[in-house]
Amino acid sequence: MKAGDTVRYLNATGGGKVVKIEGNIAYVAEDDGFETPVLVKECVVVDPDGGITPKRKFGSNEPSKYEAPAVTHTRQAAPEKEQTPEAEETPEGETLNIVLGYEAAEIKHLNTSTFDAYIVNDSNYYLYLVYASRCGDGIWDCRYNGIVEPNTQVLLEELTHDDLTDLERVSIQYVAFKQGKAFKLKNPAAVEFRVDATKFYKMHCFHENMYFDNPVIAFDIVKNDVPQRTMIIDSSMLEQAMREKKAADKPAKKPVTKHTGSNKKGEIIEVDLHINELLDSTNGLSNKDMLDVQLNEFRRVMNDNIRNKGQKIVFIHGKGEGVLRKALLDELRHKYKNCDAQDASFREYGFGATLITVH
């Protein structure tokens, strides 16, 4: 549109010749001599440069002053809906198995590596999934939500070391369903668990997993239709269980059995004695209670391997104040005198691990 064009109004009666255009406003000179400001987008050019196409009035041979341009309506076919290929189902896929895995981009450079969080849906079901982390007292931050297709692995997010501090508590919520077919109902669930950020700095904490090509830190969310919920341990129940354990450890007559080591010769056994690896919750436990739990695990492993000469066992206890390490060495001097102890490899375990060899 330019000055001199003849226009009509799109949403009102009337029109005239464009006198001037300023920005998005056209000043139109009508028959009464007044200039009317109108939005350019509200005008239709009838004839450029003032030409007028005559149109006869209804019931008269006289032409009208303006003729609206012919409008052609074209019906467009609706776009075809893209067909999603039907997912191939397997008999074992009727059982839900969901795994969350954290994979290091550079497993040999954990101090600088980034980490990818993946969700594995090993089932014939679609999952509407929410992946969140706790950011306050009862407050959660949604890190991913969406549909996870059957028998697929989906990248949830990429993490840096600064992000790991936000993963103290993680929750996975899901609803399982099938599209366009009947299915057996699965109960929706929310699985909450703790992520130890220090593990992301230790190579031995990354393990082989059937769903991943590289070692990962993995969490079973659902295993054979059963959500792997966090077990809450009551301190009074724990104390009772420890008393029962002591009573069961008393000598009793039993048939002689031969013990054979389950580990391959020369294979080192690794045992993580950090309390969060042994218990899901330490609510209500004193430092002594937690130390007793750690020592009981130490004794169990030692008793299982005490007859395996040459067996090497690495107990990972952390540096801390050295209380647990001192307690382990005291146990060795008094109960396991046929065993030697030394600091484990600093390259693999840092300062907080002890290597014990059975003789």
Residue pairs with C-beta under 8 A, 6 or more apart in sequence:
1 7
1 18
1 21
1 26
1 40
1 43
1 45
2 18
2 21
2 48
3 18
3 19
3 20
3 21
4 17
4 18
4 48
4 49
4 50
5 17
5 18
5 45
5 46
5 47
5 48
5 49
5 50
6 15
6 16
6 17
6 18
6 45
6 46
6 47
6 48
6 50
6 51
6 52
6 66
7 15
7 16
7 17
7 18
7 26
7 28
7 43
7 44
7 45
7 46
8 14
8 15
8 43
8 44
8 46
8 66
8 68
9 15
9 38
9 42
9 43
9 44
10 41
10 42
10 43
10 44
11 42
12 42
14 30
14 36
15 28
15 30
15 43
15 46
15 66
16 28
16 29
16 30
16 31
16 36
17 28
17 29
17 50
18 26
18 27
18 28
18 29
18 43
19 27
19 28
19 29
19 35
20 26
20 27
21 27
21 40
24 39
24 40
24 41
25 37
25 38
25 39
25 40
26 37
26 38
26 39
26 40
26 43
27 35
27 36
27 37
27 38
28 35
28 36
28 37
28 38
28 43
29 35
30 36
31 65
44 68
44 69
46 52
46 53
46 66
46 67
46 68
46 69
47 53
52 65
52 66
52 67
53 66
53 67
54 63
54 64
54 67
55 63
55 64
55 66
55 67
55 68
56 62
56 63
56 64
57 63
57 64
86 180
87 124
87 149
87 150
87 151
88 151
89 124
89 150
90 124
90 151
93 122
93 123
93 124
93 125
93 150
93 151
94 123
94 124
94 184
95 123
95 224
95 225
96 123
96 125
96 176
96 186
96 222
96 224
96 225
97 120
97 122
97 123
97 222
97 223
97 224
98 119
98 120
98 121
98 122
98 123
98 127
98 172
98 174
98 220
98 221
98 222
99 119
99 120
99 122
99 209
99 211
99 218
99 219
99 220
99 221
100 117
100 118
100 119
100 120
100 131
100 170
100 172
100 218
100 219
100 221
101 117
101 118
101 120
101 209
101 211
101 212
101 216
101 217
101 218
101 219
102 115
102 116
102 117
102 118
102 159
102 200
102 216
102 217
102 218
103 115
103 116
103 118
103 212
103 214
103 215
103 216
104 110
104 113
104 114
104 115
104 200
104 206
104 214
104 215
105 113
105 114
105 115
105 116
106 112
106 113
107 113
107 203
107 206
107 214
107 215
108 203
110 200
110 201
110 202
110 203
111 161
111 201
114 158
114 159
114 160
115 158
115 159
115 160
115 164
115 200
116 155
116 157
116 158
116 159
117 131
117 155
117 156
117 157
117 158
117 159
118 153
118 154
118 155
118 156
118 212
118 216
119 129
119 131
119 148
119 153
119 154
119 156
119 172
119 221
120 153
120 211
121 127
121 148
121 149
121 150
121 151
121 152
121 153
121 154
122 151
122 211
123 150
123 151
123 176
124 150
124 151
124 178
125 150
125 176
125 177
125 178
125 183
125 186
126 147
126 148
126 149
126 150
126 176
126 177
126 178
126 179
127 147
127 148
127 174
127 175
127 176
128 145
128 146
128 147
128 148
128 174
128 175
128 177
129 144
129 145
129 146
129 147
129 148
129 172
129 173
129 174
130 142
130 144
130 145
130 171
130 172
130 173
130 174
131 142
131 143
131 144
131 145
131 156
131 157
131 170
131 171
131 172
132 140
132 141
132 142
132 143
132 170
132 171
132 173
133 140
133 141
133 143
133 166
133 167
133 168
133 169
133 170
133 171
134 140
134 141
134 168
134 169
134 170
134 171
135 141
135 166
140 171
141 166
143 156
143 157
144 156
144 157
146 154
148 154
153 211
159 167
161 200
164 195
164 197
164 200
165 197
167 195
167 197
168 194
168 195
168 197
169 192
169 193
169 194
169 195
170 192
170 193
170 194
170 195
170 219
171 190
171 191
171 192
172 190
172 191
172 221
173 188
173 189
173 190
173 191
174 188
174 189
174 221
174 222
175 188
176 186
176 188
177 183
186 225
189 222
189 227
189 229
191 221
191 222
191 227
191 228
191 229
191 230
192 229
192 230
193 219
193 228
193 230
194 230
194 276
194 280
195 219
196 274
196 276
196 277
199 205
199 217
200 217
202 349
202 350
203 348
204 270
204 348
204 349
205 217
206 214
206 215
206 216
206 217
207 215
207 216
207 217
207 218
208 215
209 215
209 216
209 218
211 218
212 218
219 228
220 228
221 227
221 228
222 228
230 280
230 281
231 280
231 281
232 280
232 281
232 283
233 279
233 280
233 281
234 284
235 283
235 284
235 285
235 289
236 284
238 285
238 289
238 293
239 289
242 292
242 296
245 296
259 307
261 305
261 307
261 308
261 311
263 269
263 305
263 308
263 311
265 310
266 310
268 312
268 313
268 314
268 355
269 301
269 305
269 311
269 312
269 313
269 314
270 313
270 314
270 316
271 297
271 298
271 301
271 313
271 314
271 315
271 316
272 316
273 294
273 297
273 298
273 315
273 316
273 317
273 324
274 316
274 317
274 318
275 282
275 290
275 293
275 294
276 282
278 293
278 294
278 297
279 285
279 290
279 293
282 290
285 293
291 323
291 324
291 327
294 317
294 324
294 327
295 327
295 328
295 331
298 315
298 328
298 331
299 331
299 335
301 313
301 315
302 313
302 331
302 335
302 336
302 339
302 356
305 311
305 313
305 358
306 336
306 338
306 339
306 358
307 358
308 358
309 358
309 359
310 357
310 358
310 359
311 357
311 358
312 355
312 356
312 357
312 358
313 355
313 356
313 357
313 358
314 344
314 349
314 353
314 354
314 355
314 356
315 328
315 353
315 354
315 356
316 344
316 349
316 352
316 353
317 324
317 325
317 328
317 352
317 353
317 354
318 324
318 352
319 350
319 351
319 352
320 352
325 352
325 354
328 341
328 354
329 341
329 354
332 339
332 341
332 356
336 356
338 358
338 359
339 356
339 357
339 358
339 359
340 356
340 357
340 359
341 354
341 355
341 356
341 357
342 354
342 355
342 357
343 351
343 353
343 354
343 355
344 353
344 354
344 355
345 353
345 355
